[in-house]
Amino acid sequence: MESRRRSIHINRDSPNPSVVMAQFRAKKLDLSCFVNVRVIRDHTKRKVFEQYETQRQALRYIIRNTTLPPRARAQAQLQLSQMHAYTRSTQINNRCIEGGKSRGVFRHFRMARYPFRMNALEGNIPGVKKASW
């Protein structure tokens, strides 16, 4: 009986996600203040978005400007599509700074519901106290 071997095809053209992350991550990043990898990734995405925001806005303006020649608009479209995904605002996800959760996060405090409740009850968040009426 002939045994069949399964071969795994690895696409060499697509870069390793950790290599892509490394190109944007700060060279000397203090990891002690981050809870987990997802929070580090979110921090990196926010920094990259902030860095490329004006460039993306300029390209979007060129694309939408109908008075410009079509060739210039097409080049701007191509440049915008070739930019890294981390330069998009949709990549940013609000995460809890204490637990790294992405759901149930209060935007103003950057905390999930339960850590927010615990910190509020302990009095660690100024101006927040348990409601009573």
DSSP file (Angstrom, degrees, kcal/mol; ACC not computed):
  #  RESIDUE AA STRUCTURE BP1 BP2  ACC     N-H-->O    O-->H-N    N-H-->O    O-->H-N    TCO  KAPPA ALPHA  PHI   PSI    X-CA   Y-CA   Z-CA
    1    1 A M              0   0    0      0, 0.0     2,-0.5     0, 0.0     0, 0.0   0.000 360.0 360.0 360.0 136.8    0.0    0.0    0.0
    2    2 A E        -     0   0    0      1,-0.0     2,-0.4     2,-0.0     0, 0.0  -0.757 360.0-140.6 -92.1 127.0    1.2    3.4   -0.9
    3    3 A S        -     0   0    0     -2,-0.5     2,-0.5     1,-0.0    -1,-0.0  -0.694  12.7-139.3 -88.7 138.0    1.1    6.0    1.8
    4    4 A R        -     0   0    0     -2,-0.4     2,-0.5     2,-0.0    -1,-0.0  -0.805  10.7-149.8 -97.7 133.0    0.1    9.5    0.8
    5    5 A R        -     0   0    0     -2,-0.5     2,-0.5     2,-0.0    -2,-0.0  -0.836  10.3-135.9-100.8 136.5    1.9   12.4    2.3
    6    6 A R        -     0   0    0     -2,-0.5     2,-0.4     2,-0.0    -2,-0.0  -0.782  18.6-154.8 -90.6 129.9    0.2   15.6    2.8
    7    7 A S        -     0   0    0     -2,-0.5     2,-0.6     2,-0.0    -2,-0.0  -0.853   6.3-141.1-106.0 141.7    2.2   18.6    1.7
    8    8 A I        -     0   0    0     -2,-0.4     2,-0.6     2,-0.0    -2,-0.0  -0.885  12.5-144.1-102.4 123.3    1.6   22.0    3.2
    9    9 A H        -     0   0    0     -2,-0.6     2,-0.6     2,-0.0    -2,-0.0  -0.782  14.2-165.1 -89.7 120.9    1.9   24.8    0.7
   10   10 A I        -     0   0    0     -2,-0.6     2,-0.8     3,-0.0     3,-0.1  -0.927  17.3-135.7-108.1 121.9    3.5   27.9    2.3
   11   11 A N        -     0   0    0     -2,-0.6     3,-0.3     1,-0.2    -2,-0.0  -0.665  17.1-170.5 -77.7 110.7    3.1   31.1    0.4
   12   12 A R  S    S+     0   0    0     -2,-0.8    -1,-0.2     1,-0.2     4,-0.1   0.668  78.3  66.5 -76.9 -17.0    6.5   32.7    0.5
   13   13 A D  S    S+     0   0    0      2,-0.1    -1,-0.2    -3,-0.1    -2,-0.1   0.850  86.0  75.6 -74.6 -33.6    5.2   36.0   -1.0
   14   14 A S  S    S-     0   0    0     -3,-0.3     2,-0.0     1,-0.1    -3,-0.0  -0.666  87.2-125.0 -82.8 128.5    3.1   36.9    2.0
   15   15 A P        -     0   0    0      0, 0.0    -2,-0.1     0, 0.0    -1,-0.1  -0.293  27.5 -95.5 -72.7 156.5    5.2   38.1    4.9
   16   16 A N    >>  -     0   0    0      1,-0.1     4,-2.1    -4,-0.1     3,-0.7  -0.489  31.4-128.2 -66.1 133.7    5.1   36.6    8.4
   17   17 A P  H 3> S+     0   0    0      0, 0.0     4,-2.3     0, 0.0     5,-0.2   0.844 109.2  53.5 -56.8 -34.6    2.6   38.6   10.6
   18   18 A S  H 3> S+     0   0    0      2,-0.2     4,-1.9     1,-0.2     5,-0.1   0.840 107.4  51.2 -70.4 -30.6    5.3   39.0   13.3
   19   19 A V  H <> S+     0   0    0     -3,-0.7     4,-1.2     2,-0.2    -1,-0.2   0.900 109.9  49.5 -69.7 -40.5    7.7   40.5   10.7
   20   20 A V  H  X S+     0   0    0     -4,-2.1     4,-0.7     1,-0.2     3,-0.4   0.913 111.1  49.8 -63.5 -42.3    5.1   43.0    9.6
   21   21 A M  H >X S+     0   0    0     -4,-2.3     4,-2.3     1,-0.2     3,-1.0   0.897 106.1  57.0 -61.8 -39.4    4.4   43.9   13.2
   22   22 A A  H 3< S+     0   0    0     -4,-1.9    -1,-0.2     1,-0.3    -2,-0.2   0.788  96.7  62.7 -65.8 -27.4    8.1   44.4   13.8
   23   23 A Q  H 3< S+     0   0    0     -4,-1.2    -1,-0.3    -3,-0.4    -2,-0.2   0.799 115.4  31.2 -69.6 -25.7    8.4   47.0   11.0
   24   24 A F  H << S+     0   0    0     -3,-1.0    -2,-0.2    -4,-0.7    -1,-0.2   0.745  96.2  99.8 -99.7 -28.8    6.0   49.3   12.8
   25   25 A R  S  < S-     0   0    0     -4,-2.3    16,-0.0     1,-0.1     4,-0.0  -0.291  83.4-102.5 -65.7 142.2    6.8   48.5   16.5
   26   26 A A        -     0   0    0      1,-0.1     3,-0.4     2,-0.1    -1,-0.1  -0.328  24.7-128.5 -61.9 144.5    9.0   50.9   18.3
   27   27 A K  S    S+     0   0    0      1,-0.3     2,-0.6    -3,-0.1    -1,-0.1   0.882 103.1  35.7 -66.0 -38.9   12.6   49.6   18.7
   28   28 A K  S    S+     0   0    0      2,-0.0     2,-0.5     0, 0.0    -1,-0.3  -0.812  78.9 164.4-117.7  89.9   12.6   50.3   22.4
   29   29 A L        -     0   0    0     -2,-0.6     2,-0.9    -3,-0.4     3,-0.0  -0.923  38.0-130.8-110.5 124.1    9.1   49.6   23.7
   30   30 A D    >   -     0   0    0     -2,-0.5     3,-0.7     1,-0.2     4,-0.1  -0.635  23.8-174.5 -75.3 106.7    8.6   49.2   27.5
   31   31 A L  G >   +     0   0    0     -2,-0.9     3,-1.2     1,-0.2    -1,-0.2   0.541  65.6  84.4 -81.6  -7.4    6.5   45.9   27.6
   32   32 A S  G 3  S+     0   0    0      1,-0.3    -1,-0.2    -3,-0.0    -2,-0.1   0.758  86.4  54.4 -70.2 -22.6    5.9   46.1   31.3
   33   33 A C  G <  S+     0   0    0     -3,-0.7     2,-0.4     2,-0.0    -1,-0.3   0.525  93.7  85.6 -89.1  -4.0    2.9   48.4   31.0
   34   34 A F    <   -     0   0    0     -3,-1.2     3,-0.1     1,-0.1    63,-0.1  -0.784  63.2-153.7-101.9 142.5    1.1   46.1   28.5
   35   35 A V        -     0   0    0     -2,-0.4     2,-0.3     1,-0.2    -1,-0.1   0.933  70.0 -17.8 -79.0 -48.7   -1.2   43.3   29.6
   36   36 A N  S  > S-     0   0    0      1,-0.0     4,-1.5     0, 0.0     3,-0.4  -0.857  75.9 -82.8-149.5-177.1   -0.9   41.0   26.6
   37   37 A V  H  > S+     0   0    0     -2,-0.3     4,-2.6     1,-0.2     5,-0.2   0.841 120.1  59.3 -64.4 -35.3    0.0   40.8   22.9
   38   38 A R  H  > S+     0   0    0      1,-0.2     4,-2.3     2,-0.2    -1,-0.2   0.873 104.7  49.7 -64.3 -36.2   -3.3   42.1   21.7
   39   39 A V  H  > S+     0   0    0     -3,-0.4     4,-2.4     2,-0.2    -1,-0.2   0.882 110.6  50.2 -69.3 -38.2   -2.9   45.4   23.7
   40   40 A I  H  X S+     0   0    0     -4,-1.5     4,-2.4     2,-0.2    -2,-0.2   0.924 111.2  49.2 -63.2 -43.8    0.6   45.8   22.3
   41   41 A R  H  X S+     0   0    0     -4,-2.6     4,-2.6     2,-0.2    -2,-0.2   0.903 110.9  49.6 -62.8 -41.9   -0.8   45.2   18.8
   42   42 A D  H  X S+     0   0    0     -4,-2.3     4,-2.3     2,-0.2    -1,-0.2   0.907 110.1  51.0 -63.6 -41.5   -3.6   47.8   19.4
   43   43 A H  H  X S+     0   0    0     -4,-2.4     4,-2.1     1,-0.2    -2,-0.2   0.916 111.1  48.6 -60.6 -44.0   -1.0   50.3   20.7
   44   44 A T  H  X S+     0   0    0     -4,-2.4     4,-2.6     1,-0.2     5,-0.2   0.914 109.9  51.5 -62.8 -44.4    1.1   49.7   17.5
   45   45 A K  H  X S+     0   0    0     -4,-2.6     4,-2.6     1,-0.2    -1,-0.2   0.893 109.2  50.6 -61.6 -40.2   -2.0   50.2   15.3
   46   46 A R  H  X S+     0   0    0     -4,-2.3     4,-2.2     2,-0.2    -1,-0.2   0.917 111.8  47.1 -64.0 -42.9   -2.9   53.5   17.0
   47   47 A K  H  X S+     0   0    0     -4,-2.1     4,-1.9     2,-0.2    -2,-0.2   0.922 114.0  47.0 -63.8 -45.0    0.7   54.8   16.5
   48   48 A V  H  X S+     0   0    0     -4,-2.6     4,-2.1     2,-0.2    -2,-0.2   0.909 111.8  50.6 -66.0 -42.2    0.9   53.8   12.9
   49   49 A F  H  X S+     0   0    0     -4,-2.6     4,-1.1     1,-0.2    -1,-0.2   0.925 110.6  49.5 -60.3 -44.4   -2.6   55.2   12.1
   50   50 A E  H  < S+     0   0    0     -4,-2.2     4,-0.4     1,-0.2     3,-0.2   0.874 111.3  50.3 -61.5 -37.7   -1.6   58.5   13.7
   51   51 A Q  H  < S+     0   0    0     -4,-1.9     4,-0.2     1,-0.2    -1,-0.2   0.879 120.3  32.6 -69.6 -39.4    1.6   58.6   11.7
   52   52 A Y  H  X S+     0   0    0     -4,-2.1     4,-2.3     1,-0.2     5,-0.2   0.369  88.5 100.7-101.7   3.7    0.0   58.0    8.3
   53   53 A E  H  X S+     0   0    0     -4,-1.1     4,-2.3    -3,-0.2     5,-0.2   0.909  83.7  46.3 -60.3 -46.2   -3.4   59.7    8.8
   54   54 A T  H  > S+     0   0    0     -4,-0.4     4,-2.3     1,-0.2    -1,-0.2   0.884 112.0  51.8 -66.0 -37.5   -2.5   62.9    6.9
   55   55 A Q  H  > S+     0   0    0     -4,-0.2     4,-2.1     2,-0.2    -1,-0.2   0.914 110.9  47.5 -64.5 -42.5   -1.0   61.0    4.0
   56   56 A R  H  X S+     0   0    0     -4,-2.3     4,-2.5     2,-0.2    -2,-0.2   0.897 111.0  51.7 -65.3 -40.0   -4.2   58.9    3.7
   57   57 A Q  H  X S+     0   0    0     -4,-2.3     4,-2.2    -5,-0.2    -2,-0.2   0.906 109.3  50.2 -63.4 -41.0   -6.4   62.0    3.9
   58   58 A A  H  X S+     0   0    0     -4,-2.3     4,-2.2     2,-0.2    -1,-0.2   0.920 111.6  47.6 -63.1 -43.9   -4.4   63.6    1.1
   59   59 A L  H  X S+     0   0    0     -4,-2.1     4,-2.3     1,-0.2    -2,-0.2   0.900 111.4  50.6 -65.2 -39.8   -4.7   60.5   -1.1
   60   60 A R  H  X S+     0   0    0     -4,-2.5     4,-2.0     1,-0.2    -1,-0.2   0.882 109.0  52.2 -64.4 -37.1   -8.4   60.3   -0.4
   61   61 A Y  H  X S+     0   0    0     -4,-2.2     4,-1.4     2,-0.2    -2,-0.2   0.920 109.9  48.6 -64.1 -43.5   -8.8   64.0   -1.4
   62   62 A I  H  < S+     0   0    0     -4,-2.2     3,-0.2     1,-0.2    -2,-0.2   0.906 110.9  51.1 -62.7 -41.9   -7.0   63.4   -4.7
   63   63 A I  H  < S+     0   0    0     -4,-2.3    -1,-0.2     1,-0.2    -2,-0.2   0.888 113.9  43.4 -63.5 -39.7   -9.2   60.4   -5.4
   64   64 A R  H  < S+     0   0    0     -4,-2.0     2,-0.8    -5,-0.2    -1,-0.2   0.673  88.3  99.7 -81.8 -17.4  -12.4   62.3   -4.8
   65   65 A N    ><  -     0   0    0     -4,-1.4     3,-0.8    -3,-0.2     8,-0.1  -0.600  51.8-171.9 -76.4 108.1  -11.4   65.4   -6.7
   66   66 A T  T 3  S+     0   0    0     -2,-0.8    -1,-0.2     1,-0.2    -4,-0.0   0.619  76.8  69.2 -78.4 -12.5  -13.1   65.1  -10.1
   67   67 A T  T 3  S+     0   0    0      2,-0.1    -1,-0.2    -3,-0.0    -2,-0.1   0.702  84.0  86.8 -78.9 -17.5  -11.2   68.1  -11.5
   68   68 A L  S <  S-     0   0    0     -3,-0.8     5,-0.0    -6,-0.2     0, 0.0  -0.417  95.5 -90.0 -77.0 156.9   -7.9   66.3  -11.5
   69   69 A P     >  -     0   0    0      0, 0.0     4,-1.8     0, 0.0     3,-0.4  -0.357  33.5-119.4 -66.1 148.3   -6.9   64.1  -14.5
   70   70 A P  H  > S+     0   0    0      0, 0.0     4,-2.4     0, 0.0     5,-0.2   0.818 110.9  59.5 -59.0 -31.9   -8.0   60.4  -14.2
   71   71 A R  H  > S+     0   0    0      2,-0.2     4,-2.2     1,-0.2     5,-0.2   0.918 106.1  46.6 -65.0 -42.9   -4.4   59.2  -14.3
   72   72 A A  H  > S+     0   0    0     -3,-0.4     4,-2.1     1,-0.2    -1,-0.2   0.891 113.2  49.7 -65.2 -39.7   -3.4   61.1  -11.2
   73   73 A R  H  X S+     0   0    0     -4,-1.8     4,-2.1     2,-0.2    -2,-0.2   0.886 110.3  50.3 -66.8 -38.1   -6.6   59.9   -9.4
   74   74 A A  H  X S+     0   0    0     -4,-2.4     4,-2.3     2,-0.2    -2,-0.2   0.885 109.6  51.0 -67.6 -38.4   -5.8   56.3  -10.4
   75   75 A Q  H  X S+     0   0    0     -4,-2.2     4,-2.5     2,-0.2    -2,-0.2   0.904 110.3  49.2 -64.7 -40.4   -2.2   56.6   -9.1
   76   76 A A  H  X S+     0   0    0     -4,-2.1     4,-2.5     2,-0.2    -2,-0.2   0.897 110.1  51.7 -64.2 -39.8   -3.5   57.9   -5.8
   77   77 A Q  H  X S+     0   0    0     -4,-2.1     4,-2.2     2,-0.2    -2,-0.2   0.903 110.5  48.5 -61.8 -41.8   -6.0   55.0   -5.7
   78   78 A L  H  X S+     0   0    0     -4,-2.3     4,-1.4     2,-0.2    -2,-0.2   0.914 111.5  48.8 -65.6 -43.8   -3.2   52.6   -6.3
   79   79 A Q  H  X S+     0   0    0     -4,-2.5     4,-0.6     1,-0.2    -2,-0.2   0.909 111.8  49.8 -62.2 -42.0   -1.0   54.2   -3.6
   80   80 A L  H >< S+     0   0    0     -4,-2.5     3,-0.8     1,-0.2    -1,-0.2   0.894 110.5  49.2 -65.2 -39.7   -3.8   54.1   -1.1
   81   81 A S  H 3< S+     0   0    0     -4,-2.2    -1,-0.2     1,-0.2    -2,-0.2   0.759 109.1  53.6 -72.5 -22.9   -4.6   50.4   -1.8
   82   82 A Q  H 3< S+     0   0    0     -4,-1.4    -1,-0.2    -5,-0.1    -2,-0.2   0.533  84.9 106.7 -89.7  -5.7   -0.9   49.5   -1.3
   83   83 A M  S << S-     0   0    0     -3,-0.8     5,-0.0    -4,-0.6    -3,-0.0  -0.368  84.2 -90.3 -69.3 154.2   -0.6   51.1    2.1
   84   84 A H    >   -     0   0    0      1,-0.1     3,-1.5     2,-0.1     4,-0.1  -0.243  29.4-119.2 -65.8 152.9   -0.4   48.8    5.0
   85   85 A A  G >  S+     0   0    0      1,-0.3     3,-1.8     2,-0.2     6,-0.3   0.796 109.2  67.5 -63.8 -29.5   -3.6   47.7    6.8
   86   86 A Y  G 3  S+     0   0    0      1,-0.3    -1,-0.3     5,-0.1   -37,-0.2   0.639  87.2  68.8 -69.0 -11.9   -2.5   49.3   10.1
   87   87 A T  G <  S+     0   0    0     -3,-1.5    -1,-0.3   -39,-0.1     2,-0.3   0.550  83.3  93.4 -82.2  -5.6   -2.8   52.7    8.5
   88   88 A R  S X  S-     0   0    0     -3,-1.8     3,-1.0    -4,-0.1     4,-0.3  -0.634  74.7-138.3 -88.9 145.3   -6.6   52.4    8.4
   89   89 A S  G >  S+     0   0    0     -2,-0.3     3,-1.1     1,-0.2    -1,-0.1   0.754 100.0  68.0 -71.6 -22.9   -8.8   53.7   11.2
   90   90 A T  G 3  S+     0   0    0      1,-0.2    -1,-0.2    -5,-0.1    -4,-0.1   0.670  88.9  65.8 -71.5 -15.0  -10.9   50.6   11.0
   91   91 A Q  G <  S+     0   0    0     -3,-1.0     2,-0.3    -6,-0.3    -1,-0.2   0.713  80.1  96.0 -77.6 -20.4   -8.0   48.5   12.4
   92   92 A I    <   -     0   0    0     -3,-1.1     2,-0.4    -4,-0.3   -50,-0.1  -0.549  55.0-174.0 -76.6 132.1   -8.1   50.2   15.7
   93   93 A N        -     0   0    0     -2,-0.3     2,-0.3   -51,-0.0   -47,-0.1  -0.993  27.4-119.0-128.7 128.7  -10.1   48.4   18.4
   94   94 A N        -     0   0    0     -2,-0.4     2,-0.3     8,-0.1    11,-0.1  -0.504  39.4-176.1 -67.9 127.2  -10.8   49.8   21.8
   95   95 A R        -     0   0    0     -2,-0.3     2,-0.2    12,-0.1     7,-0.2  -0.931  31.3-103.7-127.3 150.4   -9.3   47.5   24.4
   96   96 A C     >  -     0   0    0      5,-2.7     4,-1.3    -2,-0.3    15,-0.2  -0.512  22.1-146.6 -69.3 133.5   -9.3   47.4   28.2
   97   97 A I  T  4 S+     0   0    0     13,-2.3    -1,-0.1    -2,-0.2   -62,-0.1   0.666  96.0  44.1 -77.5 -14.8   -6.0   48.7   29.6
   98   98 A E  T  4 S+     0   0    0     12,-0.3    -1,-0.2     3,-0.1    13,-0.1   0.861 132.6  11.0 -94.8 -42.7   -6.3   46.3   32.6
   99   99 A G  T  4 S-     0   0    0      2,-0.1    -2,-0.1   -64,-0.0   -60,-0.1   0.594  89.8-122.5-115.3 -13.4   -7.4   43.0   31.0
  100  100 A G     <  +     0   0    0     -4,-1.3    -3,-0.1     1,-0.2    11,-0.0   0.541  55.4 154.4  83.0   6.8   -7.0   43.5   27.3
  101  101 A K        -     0   0    0      1,-0.1    -5,-2.7    -6,-0.1    -1,-0.2  -0.336  33.9-159.7 -68.3 150.9  -10.7   42.7   26.6
  102  102 A S        +     0   0    0     -7,-0.2     2,-0.4     2,-0.0     3,-0.3   0.506  67.1  72.3-108.3  -7.4  -12.2   44.2   23.4
  103  103 A R  S    S+     0   0    0      1,-0.2    10,-0.3    -7,-0.0    -7,-0.1  -0.848  96.7  16.9-112.2 147.5  -15.9   44.0   24.4
  104  104 A G  S    S+     0   0    0     -2,-0.4     9,-1.0     1,-0.2     2,-0.5   0.872  82.0 157.9  67.6  38.5  -17.8   46.1   26.9
  105  105 A V  E     -A  112   0A   0     -3,-0.3     2,-0.6     7,-0.2     7,-0.3  -0.838  42.1-134.3-101.0 127.4  -15.1   48.8   27.0
  106  106 A F  E  >> -A  111   0A   0      5,-3.2     4,-2.2    -2,-0.5     5,-1.0  -0.703  15.4-149.7 -77.2 119.5  -16.0   52.3   28.2
  107  107 A R  T  45S+     0   0    0     -2,-0.6    -1,-0.2     1,-0.2   -12,-0.1   0.881  91.0  51.8 -60.9 -42.2  -14.3   54.5   25.6
  108  108 A H  T  45S+     0   0    0      1,-0.2    -1,-0.2    -3,-0.1    -2,-0.0   0.856 122.9  29.1 -66.0 -35.9  -13.7   57.4   28.0
  109  109 A F  T  45S-     0   0    0     -3,-0.3    -1,-0.2     2,-0.2    -2,-0.2   0.585  95.6-135.3-100.1 -13.1  -12.0   55.3   30.6
  110  110 A R  T  <5 +     0   0    0     -4,-2.2   -13,-2.3     1,-0.2     2,-0.3   0.890  65.1 120.7  54.7  43.7  -10.5   52.6   28.3
  111  111 A M  E   < -A  106   0A   0     -5,-1.0    -5,-3.2   -15,-0.2    -1,-0.2  -0.980  64.9-116.9-135.0 147.6  -11.7   49.9   30.8
  112  112 A A  E  >  -A  105   0A   0     -2,-0.3     4,-2.0    -7,-0.3    -7,-0.2  -0.247  42.5 -96.7 -72.6 171.1  -14.0   47.0   30.5
  113  113 A R  H  > S+     0   0    0     -9,-1.0     4,-2.3   -10,-0.3     5,-0.2   0.923 118.2  44.8 -59.9 -49.8  -17.2   46.9   32.6
  114  114 A Y  H  > S+     0   0    0      2,-0.2     4,-2.5     1,-0.2     5,-0.2   0.942 114.6  45.3 -69.2 -47.9  -16.0   44.8   35.5
  115  115 A P  H  > S+     0   0    0      0, 0.0     4,-2.5     0, 0.0     5,-0.2   0.877 113.3  53.5 -60.8 -33.7  -12.6   46.5   36.1
  116  116 A F  H  X S+     0   0    0     -4,-2.0     4,-2.3     2,-0.2    -2,-0.2   0.927 109.6  47.6 -63.1 -43.7  -14.3   49.9   35.8
  117  117 A R  H  X S+     0   0    0     -4,-2.3     4,-2.4     2,-0.2     5,-0.2   0.923 112.9  47.9 -63.4 -45.0  -16.8   48.8   38.5
  118  118 A M  H  X S+     0   0    0     -4,-2.5     4,-1.8     1,-0.2    -2,-0.2   0.918 114.3  45.8 -63.8 -44.1  -14.1   47.6   40.8
  119  119 A N  H  X>S+     0   0    0     -4,-2.5     5,-2.7    -5,-0.2     4,-0.7   0.863 112.5  51.4 -67.6 -35.3  -11.9   50.7   40.4
  120  120 A A  H ><5S+     0   0    0     -4,-2.3     3,-0.5    -5,-0.2    -2,-0.2   0.908 109.9  48.8 -68.1 -40.9  -15.0   53.0   40.8
  121  121 A L  H 3<5S+     0   0    0     -4,-2.4    -2,-0.2     1,-0.2    -1,-0.2   0.847 111.2  50.1 -67.4 -33.2  -16.0   51.2   44.1
  122  122 A E  H 3<5S-     0   0    0     -4,-1.8    -1,-0.2    -5,-0.2    -2,-0.2   0.629 115.2-118.5 -77.5 -13.2  -12.4   51.5   45.4
  123  123 A G  T <<5S+     0   0    0     -4,-0.7    -3,-0.2    -3,-0.5    -2,-0.1   0.713  75.0 129.8  83.8  21.4  -12.4   55.2   44.5
  124  124 A N      < +     0   0    0     -5,-2.7    -4,-0.2    -6,-0.2    -5,-0.1   0.644  58.1  69.7 -82.8 -14.6   -9.5   55.0   42.0
  125  125 A I  S >  S-     0   0    0     -6,-0.7     3,-1.5     3,-0.2    -1,-0.1  -0.910  86.9-130.6-107.4 114.6  -11.4   56.9   39.3
  126  126 A P  T 3  S+     0   0    0      0, 0.0     3,-0.1     0, 0.0    -2,-0.1  -0.373  87.8  16.2 -67.2 137.8  -11.9   60.5   40.1
  127  127 A G  T 3  S+     0   0    0      1,-0.2     2,-0.5    -2,-0.1    -7,-0.0   0.454 101.4 106.8  84.3   2.2  -15.5   61.9   39.8
  128  128 A V    <   +     0   0    0     -3,-1.5     2,-0.3    -8,-0.1    -3,-0.2  -0.956  37.2 153.6-117.6 127.7  -17.1   58.4   39.7
  129  129 A K        -     0   0    0     -2,-0.5     2,-0.2    -3,-0.1    -8,-0.1  -0.961  51.3 -79.7-144.8 164.2  -19.1   57.0   42.6
  130  130 A K        -     0   0    0     -2,-0.3     2,-0.2   -10,-0.2   -13,-0.0  -0.431  52.7-118.0 -67.6 133.6  -21.8   54.5   43.0
  131  131 A A        +     0   0    0     -2,-0.2     2,-0.3     2,-0.0    -1,-0.1  -0.462  37.2 170.5 -75.4 141.2  -25.2   56.0   42.2
  132  132 A S              0   0    0     -2,-0.2     0, 0.0     1,-0.1     0, 0.0  -0.958 360.0 360.0-148.4 133.8  -27.9   56.3   44.9
  133  133 A W              0   0    0     -2,-0.3    -1,-0.1     0, 0.0    -2,-0.0   0.334 360.0 360.0-145.6 360.0  -31.2   58.2   44.7
